[in-house]
Amino acid sequence: MPPMKDARLGASTFFASALPHDICGSNGLPLTPNSIKILGRFQILKTVSHPRLCRYVDISRGKHERLIVVAEHYERSLEDFQRAGKPVSQDKVLQVAYEILEGLEFMNKHGMMHRALAPRNVLMDCRGNVKLAKFGLYHMTNHGADVDFPIGYPSYLAPEVIAKGPSRPSDCSHGELPRPSGPKVDVWSLGILLFELCVGRRLLQSFDISERLKFILTLGCMDDIVTVLAEEHGCLDVIKELPENVLTLLRKCLTFQPSRRPTPSELLKDPALQEVSHLYTPFRKPVSLFSSSLRCAYLELPEDISELCQDEGEEYLAERSIEEVYHLWCLAGGDLEKELTNKEIIQSKPPICTLPNFLLEDGECFGQGRDRSFLLDDTTITLSLCQLKNRLKDVTGEAYYPLLDDEQSSLPQSNSSSELSAAVALPLVIRERDTEYQLLRIVLFDRLLQAYPYKKNQVWKEARVDIPPLLRGLTWAALLGIEGDIQAKYDGIDKDTPIPTDRQIEVDIPRCHQYDELLSSPQGHMKFRRVLKAWVVSHPDLVYWQGLDSLCAPFLYLNFNNEALAYACMSAFIPKYLYNFFLKDNSHVIQEYLTVFSQMIAFHDPELSNHLNEIGFIPDLYAIPWFLTMFTHVFPLHKIFHLWDTLLLGNSSFPFCIGVAILQQLRDRLLANGFNECILLFSDLPEIDIERCVRESINLFCWTPKSATYRQHAQPPKVAGDNNGFGKTPSYYSSDYQDLPKTDLSREPLKLSELKAESSPRISAEDLIDLCELSGSGHCKAPTKKTKSSKPKILAVDIRSSEDFSRGHIPGSINIPYSTAFGPDGELVQCPATSTLQSFRGRVIVIVSHAVMRAATFAAHLVKVNYPRVCILDGGINKMKFTGLLTVPSPQI
Amino acid sequence: MKKSKVKVSSSEKEFTFEFRAGRQRCVLRVPLQFPARSPVHEEVRDLHGRLMLLHRMPCFVEEDLKNALTSFIQRETLEDYEREAEEALQRLTTGEVDIDMLANTWAKAYSETTLEHARPEEPSWDEDFANVYHELIHSPASDTLLNLEHNYFLSISELISERDMELKKLQERQAAEMDSVMQELGKSLSDQDVNAVASQHFDAQQVLENKWANELKQVTAIQKQEYQEWVIKLHQDLQNPNNSTINEEIKVMPSQLTEPPDPGARLFEEQRQLEESFTIHLGAQLKTMHNLRLVRADVLDFCKHRRHGSSGVKLRRLQTALSLYSTSLCGLVLLVDNRVNSYSGIKRDFATVSKECTDFHFLLLEEQLEVVQQVVLYARAQRSSKQRDQPEVPRNGGNEDKAKNLERNPSNILPGEFYISRHSNLSDVHVVFHLCVDDNVRSGNITARDPAIMGLRNILKVCCTHDITTITVPLLLVHDMSEEMTIPWCLKRAELVFKCVKGFMMEMASWDGGISRTVQFLVPQSEHAPGRMEPSVNQKPSPAIAVHPLCPSGSGQ
């Protein structure tokens, strides 16, 4: 994204036209408000970036269909020349003409017309270069159909535009919508504009609007429009003195017949502009992160590197992109509506004064005068950056250019680094609103992502702290390991040909996260459809299950202007976390998943598990939508973002912990209620504190031995070498259990019925060795060293007979023979060993025996008496026998 | 691709692409739809991918095909634009479209929608006063304003009690007279004489009432004028810092509202205590929070000022005054019959209450109703002219008797329609929705499609567009209980209204982005206390929200 330089942030506002009351869409759902339609169409404008166009930054909806648009802005415009009232030099005229045409040509390439070209929308930056403003208004309002006011200014309208009439939605409700204007209408407007510059006065000012328009239409009968215009305004002598090329240019622009008028791109190549055209180099679009071409292909470094550092000055903020500055401006307390109200652009009457008198049964209002505050005032105001600069005055220059090669220090070593490390400890919600902190995070992530995939490891590391919301889309892509030319891949998928799933997709989309403005806009629906279809078509072995739409939503929201990236992220996410969930017959996968989940509930919260089992409230009744959509079906987007920020860092068993954490938040209500109330409670899940949920699920995750969540239907290990050298160093928790090399000591697949029979999870011998820190054996294949504190504390309970125990057992284990452990009522019989067990309550308890069956029963008993964290050694003691790790106690007793 | 509702004339054009593969010459012909649905470059990307895939094009023509497609689409689109434009101009030269008409439509479009070309606004006294008042009430002067308002209120109250006294006296005297006349009936006096006396009494009463009504009206008008002038002057003086007399005055004026609470008021407060509040969350994923309150009270309790209030009264008055010109208004739904006046029943009671205190901001209720009456007539005229224009569109089939009713008396309103009055002089309410209902609502079985319910929906919609954040709704759609309203009837009705209002509130969230609202449900004072309704209320916060269940799609089945 280009730096902001001397650009300002400008805000302007307008109203979308109100919908007719009580009309339903063809699908029976209420119509989308026009403001949402505009909001959806606006999004693409954010990507239109050209040196001659003012970048669009943001749009926001206010009350009563108000829209506020934020865009790049400059204080100076061509109106300043008009005010001076003097003819402009012909060099300047040619320069302006060429630069406007450059902008128009670029817009036309993106299928957009300006339609509102007028001096006030031709801004000048500090070097006097043209910047076209409001170029997207015609596009975002669906060619004027979604607003009440006509687009364009009367004096500058091309004759064919006038001939078609104003496109008021009320006028064409029963007829055909007038076709949008083509690129040539802007050329006419340009002609008028240049004419005004040449003669130094405004045209047609003395007429009222209808006279003006009639005059323009009568120009069709004239031979020489330029002369007629000059005569009309008494400036024929000025026109006559103009050099030939300027006159030709004017004549070409002011051609009445559209078919004979050139398009902007034709005009750019016109000999009349030859004089100035060689001064300009064609604009080259910067290469995006994921593309097949070399990102540094056009990088030119000056001979002397120090030149780069010279011209900067003190304005570090000006070197950031306008999107970042606007994001920070908002964080620093910027309020668009307030700014506009202060400048009296928004003038609202007290609502009690504008109430209607009478309403019919169908909702039509009467007796309500037209409120003047709803009229269009297209003034753009400059947003002051003072407040933001004040907030950031203590940020040193170094902070804007953090060094990345130092793997040790994550945060820039500035004066404020101590403050920042303190900031890291603050709640996420506060960090996300802290201007200074966000600036540093954005700068850091921006640099890291530019260095992606080379700096992939550091992205992972920093993402563990937090992810700046502004760069979440790209960061997630980096975490999911997206690489390569995703656009070409996406383009190669046929998203148009009808498929049988279409009908279902069509039904689901208008019901998916529709509270969100973006996703409920028609553009959002279209993109949803395309991404979902692309996924279905490109995964022939899988099918569309309802829920896939919810899963797509966060990716689409974050990458709204980049469907290819949304598709790529979704395609990378599903095999990692939802492997084979979208098989046509997925029951074995889901069943295994849910069984492991109920084991996890028993493992972490035996009391809750006992209660839920007692009332028969099994996970099948509520947890399928949780896991099938990775919680996107149950949470609103802003919560999903925080949840997934962590989820993406964890492995595929992390969702179990999230599930348990959610249950624990509702623990009291679940424990207090019976089956019916629980069903009712979950049919409309109550508010969940998502930050707490994340914190607790991390905690639960750390207490869970890796092999406890082993699933035979999980994603099979990836082929080695997949990581092509940039691979992250796998840490104990972020890598999948399935990814680890398989040995004799790993867990073995179980039949579903067997798995279901056991209430506690099994763990592998490998894990046991690792967690007990039984060293000295070459068998220990723990992949990395980890700090002691991050590992759960463990206690092995040997339930074999004491004779067997004395013949050899796991070091540190205690012996509670199965036969004598429990009393008649299922309570633990008091003995020294059980009191040890009691005193270690809270540790992970591993039941070791000959036969797993017995261990399972024993574990079930322990769970019954509310012992948390009980698990079973897979394969029993036999697995350990060959490791040589068993010890024989010294014969003291 | 979904067809857009507005038809755009589309056409098919054939795209031809030739290339050589070895010695073979191949030609690809594809019909393409115009106008393109998306911008050229996107369209090309998609089409290109599809063509490569479907026609198994060799990869070496990839770039050529892309270029050819781009230029083809660009050329054809441009041609379309040109043809369209020429046609439009053609229509002008042939006279198919009138130039003057066209120019006038444009001029109208500009002058109606843009500030630049709109006629300058004539200054409005109401709005200026609104601004001045809003500023003052949010300043230290608010106390003075309230005191003044209260004093005016007291003098009106005195007047009213005087009137009541005099009326009472007259009635007593007349009753005595009547008694004596009755005794003489059949002796010295005939029926005719009695009738004459009765009508004489009636006339006397009318005269007295009229006299008082006039006096009240006059006093009110004087108060209103004085008040408004004073407010404007106060504002001017406050703007001029040199003139500090008013400031002094503000400081000097003692707070007169701290009167000892009288027992009657406390009794009233206690009665109002029968209320219960609930917080609900609506929405499938993103939840919006709203407050519900179930209140057992008389509907006019929200309008009446306590004459000698405790300190709470002043607070309430301040609260109402502060929010009068703000964006959090309070509304009340009043159920009325089909005539726009204030002669009978609840309408009359409401009118009486609204006269108890001078409205310093808005027109008198009668004047507001006159305006409404005009608007109703205008609306009927609009509707019928529209219906004449489009006779093929039948409006809500089966409404013939309704239409007949209207023809008979176009100034009446229909069930489900409502008019709105504005007040600054009621205790808890700024806006009153007078919703027309018929006798159906007293019967047991109304449905969600009942006009009264649709009226509620429209009321909530107006709340949405006009920032009315607190609305009071009669839960049972009646203001007083009668014999046939049994407990099952109440439960059924309450459930219906709850369900519908919940639906409307969820709908509202999509209109206004989910602003938190308070809805008060009013239960008439009778033996049916809110406590008995509780079961149905508790169902409201947690009904299953219709989200799509997860089940496999029909793909490939």
Interface residues (C-beta under 8 A of the other chain):
Chain A: H21 G25 S26 P30 P33 R61 K63 H64 K109 H110 G111 M112 A145 D148 F149 P150 P154 P159 E160 I162 A163 K164 G165 P166 R168 C172 E176 L177 R179 S181 G182 P183 K184 V185 D208 I209 S210 E211 L213 K214 L217 G220 Q257 P258 S259 T263 K349 P350 P351 I352 C353 T354 L355 P356 N357 F358 L359 L360 E361 D362 G363 E364 C365 F366 G367 R370 R372 L375 L376 D377 D378 Q487 D491 G492 I493 D494 K495 D496 T497 I499 P500 T501 R503 Q504 I505 E506 V507 D508 R511 H513 Q514 Y515 D516 V536 V543 Y544 W545 Q546 G547 K584 I624 P625 L628 T629 H633 V634 F635 P636 L637 L680 L681 S683 D684 P686 E687
Chain B: M1 K2 K5 V6 K7 V8 S9 P35 A36 S38 P39 V40 H41 E42 R45 D46 H48 G49 R50 M52 L53 L54 T77 L78 D80 Y81 E82 E84 A85 E86 A88 L89 R91 L92 T93 V97 I99 D100 L102 A103 N104 T105 W106 A107 A109 Y110 S111 E112 T113 T114 L115 E116 H117 A118 E121 D126 E127 A130 H134 H281 G283 A284 Q285 L286 K287 L324 Y325 S326 T327 L329 V371 V372 V375 V376 Y378 A379 Q382 R383 N396 I413 L414 P415 G416 E417 F418 Y419 I420 R422 H430 V431 P451 M454 G455 R457 N458 K461 V462 T465 H466 D467 I468 E507 A509 S510 W511 D512 G513 G514 S542 P543 A544 I545 V547 H548 P549 L550 C551 P552 S553 G554 S555 G556
